[in-house]
Every structure is written in C-alpha cells, then in structure tokens.
Amino acid sequence: MFTVYYHPACYTSYSLLRALKSNDMVKSVKLVDMSVNYHLAISRQILTVPLIESNGNQVYGGPIDIEKALTLISNGTLSLDVENVKEALVLAVADSAAVSSILYSHGSLGPLREFNGFLSSATGIALDKMHKEKLGEIHRIIDEDGGLYDEIERKMIATLAYNKVREAIYMDINDQSPESFIAWLVSKASIGRAGVPFQNTAEMKHKALKIYEYYAERKERIEEKLLREIQEIKSGLA
C-alpha cells in the first residue's frame, strides 16, 4: 500500500485527494495529514507535499502530475523518463517552501546533497529506470552550480512570499509587515535553535526583506490568488 503525505492547505494535495475520491481510490492508500503529523517533516524528511511513499521510499512528490500519480497508485508502478533533469530540479526546488527557505537562507544549492529522498521523488527520477545515473547527474549539477542558484533564487523568493501570505491567511494573522517576513523566514528555515542566524543576522534580514518587496509589489495579485484557492479548498472539504 502506498502512503500519501498531504497538507490541507496545499492546492496540489487537495487536487490529488479530490482525484482519489472521485476515482474511488482513497481506501487503496494510507493518508497522512501533515498538518497534524508535522513531526514527520523531521523524522521522515517530508520536505514537499503531496508525497507518495512506497515501502518506506519516497517515490513521487512535489509538482506532481495528478494523472500519473493515479496511475502509479492504481497499477502499483509507473515508469517515467525524466529527460531534462536540470529543469526537473528547478521545478522541485521552487515548489517546496521548506527546501526554498533552507537554500535561500544558505545562499547556495549545497544543502540539497543531504536530501536524496526529496531529489529523487520531487524530480520524478525515483520512477525512472535510470534513477541512479540521473541522481548522480543532479549531484553534479548541484556541485557545479554554474549560476543555477541565481536562476532559481527569484523562483524561491516567489514561493516563499506566497507561502508566508498563505500561512498568515489560514492563521488569521493580519500582519504582513517587513518585520513579520523576517521572523517568518528565520522560523521557516530553522528547527528550534538549530539554524537560527547568529553572526549573519544582517544578511538574513536583507534576504527576508527581498521576499517582502516581492510581496508588496504584487500584493493584490498574490492575495486574490490565494483567497480563491483557499475558498475552493474549504468548499471542497465542507
């Protein structure tokens, strides 16, 4: 049986759950709500949702294709041919607020080498027959960088801006001040005291303010999009 990790506030998670229900497939998977099982983000390295796990291995997650996810769950297997590994990596990183916050705070792609489960599942290469070779290719891309971090940074800023505002809406917190973005980024990129900036506080503030500036320049567009998504999710769950 597959395990599906999801979050109620994630629109892709919502879309997958809706598809599972409409295809009468809910009973064929174990569903784990990450809004109440958040400890698994640490113990199981669940860095993106939705995430499909098989026999303890992360196999497909992040920016998933819903139809492909249904095929995987229905047939028990799925073969993907990830032709553009670099593009898949960019999409995977940009889709995850957790990974984006870590990399953006760190200022490089280096930490990604610690997250092979994420790299395999969120890029789709876990379902590619050339998985081992393509994971090696991803590691080479990370090590060489070649300006890739700079290419992804703007996408990470956008991801973080949307997630900060989404979480504030769900928590009914009417504070989108620059200071709130600073506090949010520090907490998002750290666990307890581990990861909280010490000597690089000025740099961290600067990074957080870039997220705030992105939000401020697109305030109405961001909030309208999120409110539409949230309303659809809440209506669908009613």
C-alpha positions as CSV (number, residue, x, y, z in Angstrom):
1,M,0.0,0.0,0.0
2,F,1.2,3.5,-0.9
3,T,1.4,6.2,1.8
4,V,0.3,9.7,0.7
5,Y,1.6,12.6,2.8
6,Y,-0.5,15.7,2.2
7,H,-1.4,19.1,3.7
8,P,-5.0,20.5,3.7
9,A,-3.7,24.0,2.8
10,C,-1.8,22.7,-0.3
11,Y,-3.8,23.1,-3.5
12,T,-1.9,20.2,-5.2
13,S,-2.6,18.0,-2.2
14,Y,-6.3,19.0,-2.4
15,S,-6.4,18.2,-6.2
16,L,-4.8,14.7,-5.6
17,L,-7.2,13.9,-2.7
18,R,-10.2,15.0,-4.9
19,A,-9.0,12.8,-7.7
20,L,-8.5,9.8,-5.4
21,K,-12.1,10.3,-4.0
22,S,-13.6,10.7,-7.5
23,N,-11.9,7.5,-8.7
24,D,-12.8,5.6,-5.5
25,M,-9.2,5.0,-4.6
26,V,-9.0,6.5,-1.2
27,K,-9.1,3.1,0.6
28,S,-6.2,1.9,-1.5
29,V,-3.7,4.3,0.1
30,K,-2.7,5.4,3.6
31,L,-3.3,9.1,4.0
32,V,-1.1,11.1,6.4
33,D,-2.2,14.7,7.2
34,M,1.0,16.7,7.7
35,S,-0.9,19.5,9.5
36,V,-1.2,17.2,12.5
37,N,1.8,14.8,11.9
38,Y,4.3,17.6,11.4
39,H,7.0,15.7,13.3
40,L,7.4,13.6,10.2
41,A,8.8,16.5,8.4
42,I,11.9,16.0,10.5
43,S,11.9,12.2,11.2
44,R,10.9,11.2,7.6
45,Q,12.4,14.3,5.8
46,I,9.0,15.1,4.3
47,L,10.1,18.3,2.5
48,T,7.3,18.6,0.0
49,V,3.6,17.7,-0.3
50,P,1.9,15.8,-1.7
51,L,4.4,13.0,-1.4
52,I,3.8,9.4,-2.3
53,E,5.8,6.8,-0.5
54,S,6.2,3.1,-1.2
55,N,7.8,0.6,1.2
56,G,9.4,3.4,3.1
57,N,10.9,5.0,-0.1
58,Q,9.8,8.4,-1.4
59,V,8.9,7.8,-5.0
60,Y,6.8,10.8,-6.3
61,G,6.0,14.2,-4.9
62,G,6.1,17.9,-5.1
63,P,4.9,19.3,-8.5
64,I,3.2,16.1,-9.5
65,D,1.1,15.2,-12.5
66,I,-2.2,14.1,-10.9
67,E,-3.0,11.5,-13.7
68,K,0.5,10.0,-13.3
69,A,0.0,9.8,-9.6
70,L,-3.3,8.0,-10.0
71,T,-1.7,5.6,-12.5
72,L,1.1,4.9,-10.0
73,I,-1.3,4.2,-7.2
74,S,-3.7,2.2,-9.3
75,N,-1.1,0.0,-11.1
76,G,1.4,-0.2,-8.3
77,T,4.1,1.0,-10.6
78,L,4.9,3.8,-13.1
79,S,7.8,4.4,-15.4
80,L,8.9,8.0,-16.0
81,D,11.5,9.2,-18.4
82,V,12.9,12.5,-17.0
83,E,14.7,13.9,-20.0
84,N,15.6,17.3,-18.6
85,V,17.0,16.7,-15.1
86,K,18.0,20.3,-14.6
87,E,14.6,21.6,-15.4
88,A,13.0,19.0,-13.1
89,L,15.4,20.1,-10.3
90,V,14.4,23.7,-10.7
91,L,10.7,22.9,-10.5
92,A,11.2,20.7,-7.5
93,V,13.1,23.3,-5.5
94,A,10.7,26.1,-6.5
95,D,7.7,24.0,-5.4
96,S,8.9,23.4,-1.9
97,A,8.8,26.2,0.7
98,A,10.9,24.1,3.1
99,V,13.7,23.5,0.6
100,S,13.5,27.0,-0.7
101,S,13.8,28.5,2.8
102,I,16.9,26.4,3.5
103,L,18.6,27.1,0.2
104,Y,17.7,30.8,0.1
105,S,19.0,31.3,3.7
106,H,22.2,29.3,2.9
107,G,22.8,31.1,-0.4
108,S,23.7,28.0,-2.4
109,L,22.4,24.7,-3.7
110,G,24.9,22.8,-1.5
111,P,22.4,21.6,1.2
112,L,20.4,19.7,-1.5
113,R,23.0,16.9,-1.4
114,E,21.6,15.9,2.0
115,F,18.1,15.3,0.7
116,N,18.3,12.4,-1.8
117,G,14.8,11.3,-1.0
118,F,13.5,14.8,-2.0
119,L,15.7,14.9,-5.0
120,S,14.5,11.5,-6.3
121,S,10.8,12.0,-5.6
122,A,10.2,15.6,-6.4
123,T,12.1,15.4,-9.7
124,G,10.4,12.1,-10.7
125,I,13.6,10.3,-11.2
126,A,12.7,7.7,-8.5
127,L,10.4,6.3,-11.1
128,D,13.0,6.5,-13.9
129,K,14.8,3.3,-14.8
130,M,18.0,5.4,-14.9
131,H,17.4,6.6,-11.4
132,K,20.9,6.1,-10.1
133,E,22.6,7.7,-13.1
134,K,20.2,10.7,-13.0
135,L,20.6,11.2,-9.3
136,G,24.4,11.3,-10.0
137,E,23.7,13.9,-12.7
138,I,21.7,16.0,-10.2
139,H,24.6,15.9,-7.8
140,R,27.0,17.1,-10.5
141,I,24.6,19.9,-11.3
142,I,24.5,20.9,-7.6
143,D,28.2,20.7,-7.2
144,E,29.0,22.7,-10.4
145,D,26.1,25.2,-9.8
146,G,27.1,27.1,-13.0
147,G,24.8,30.0,-12.0
148,L,21.9,27.7,-11.3
149,Y,21.3,29.1,-7.8
150,D,21.0,32.6,-9.2
151,E,18.5,31.3,-11.8
152,I,16.4,29.6,-9.1
153,E,16.6,32.4,-6.4
154,R,13.9,34.5,-7.9
155,K,11.6,31.5,-8.0
156,M,12.4,30.7,-4.4
157,I,11.6,34.2,-3.3
158,A,8.2,33.9,-5.1
159,T,7.5,30.6,-3.4
160,L,8.3,31.9,0.0
161,A,6.2,35.1,-0.5
162,Y,3.2,33.0,-1.4
163,N,3.7,30.6,1.4
164,K,4.2,33.4,4.0
165,V,0.9,35.0,3.0
166,R,-1.0,31.7,2.7
167,E,0.0,30.8,6.3
168,A,-1.0,34.2,7.6
169,I,-4.4,33.9,6.0
170,Y,-5.0,30.4,7.5
171,M,-3.9,31.6,10.9
172,D,-6.0,34.7,10.6
173,I,-3.0,36.9,11.3
174,N,-3.3,40.4,9.7
175,D,0.4,41.2,9.8
176,Q,2.3,41.4,6.5
177,S,4.9,43.9,7.8
178,P,8.6,43.7,6.9
179,E,9.3,42.6,10.4
180,S,6.9,39.7,10.1
181,F,8.6,38.5,7.0
182,I,12.0,38.5,8.9
183,A,10.6,36.5,11.8
184,W,8.8,34.1,9.4
185,L,11.9,33.3,7.3
186,V,14.0,32.7,10.4
187,S,11.5,30.2,11.8
188,K,10.8,28.6,8.4
189,A,14.5,27.9,7.7
190,S,15.3,26.6,11.2
191,I,14.3,23.9,13.7
192,G,14.3,25.1,17.3
193,R,17.5,27.0,17.9
194,A,19.4,25.0,15.2
195,G,19.7,27.1,12.1
196,V,18.7,30.4,13.7
197,P,21.2,33.1,12.4
198,F,23.8,34.4,14.8
199,Q,26.6,36.2,13.0
200,N,24.8,36.6,9.7
201,T,21.7,38.4,11.1
202,A,22.0,41.4,8.8
203,E,22.2,39.1,5.7
204,M,19.2,37.2,6.9
205,K,17.2,40.4,7.3
206,H,18.2,41.5,3.9
207,K,17.0,38.2,2.3
208,A,13.7,38.4,4.2
209,L,13.1,42.0,3.0
210,K,13.6,40.8,-0.6
211,I,10.7,38.4,0.0
212,Y,8.6,41.3,1.5
213,E,9.4,43.5,-1.5
214,Y,8.3,40.8,-3.9
215,Y,5.0,40.5,-2.0
216,A,4.5,44.3,-1.7
217,E,4.9,44.8,-5.5
218,R,2.2,42.1,-6.1
219,K,0.1,42.3,-3.0
220,E,-3.4,42.3,-4.7
221,R,-2.5,39.6,-7.2
222,I,-1.0,37.3,-4.6
223,E,-3.8,37.7,-2.1
224,E,-6.6,37.3,-4.7
225,K,-5.0,34.0,-6.0
226,L,-4.5,32.6,-2.5
227,L,-8.0,33.5,-1.4
228,R,-9.5,31.8,-4.4
229,E,-7.5,28.6,-3.7
230,I,-8.4,28.7,0.0
231,Q,-12.1,29.2,-0.7
232,E,-12.1,26.3,-3.2
233,I,-10.3,24.0,-0.7
234,K,-12.6,24.9,2.1
235,S,-15.7,24.5,-0.1
236,G,-14.4,21.1,-1.3
237,L,-13.8,19.9,2.3
238,A,-17.2,21.0,3.5
